[in-house]
Amino acid sequence: MYDIGHRIRQLRVKNGLTLEELASRTELTKGFLSQLERNLTSPSIQTLEDIAEALGVTMAQFFAAETHEKIVFTEEDVFVDEQENVTIRWIVPNAQKNRMEPVILELAAGGESKTVEPHDGEELGYVLSGRIRLVRDSDDKGITVRRGETFYIKGNESHKLVNAGSAPAKVLWISTPPVF
């Protein structure tokens, strides 16, 4: 069952209104509104429409389900893209709508990531296991980054990760803005 009283109070507080101010705007009594907020009485549809209008919402908005921003993600949220010699795990779903995009990149021996083209942003990588070479346009030999080490680069030149080792490598790779 929908908690009308809680929703009225939530919107009243969000709008910075006291019970007295809401009463004045709706031509209802402060006592009646207090009873509504505590679910001791129920409003008519017309009264609820008046309250919603005074709170600056439509009836549809009043009854709309609240959306809470998800901040913890589990294994069930992970999207996995398995390619030849490379597996990308998007550990935050729909991260492309955010300012940064974290992925876990798993490179088989001899595997390499796609080449990331120049962009206005930065990237950070933390090698979880194995070792990789960070290859950039300005350094085609690459820089070796081992387990427990971090790389941090600007996105102003093309770059990719290469696993030239004989064991798989796993990297937490975070880019801003999203590039995967």
Buried (B, 14 or more C-beta within 10 A) or exposed (E): EEEBBEBBBBBBEEBEBEBEBBBEBBEBEBEBBBBBBEEEEEBEEEBBBBBBBBBEBEEEEBEEEEEEEEEEBEEEEBEEEEEEBBBBBBBBEEBEEEEBBBBBBBBBEEBBBEEBEEBEBBBBBBBBEBBBBBBBEEEEEBEBBEBEEEBEBEBBBBBBBBBBBEEBBBBBBBBBBBBB
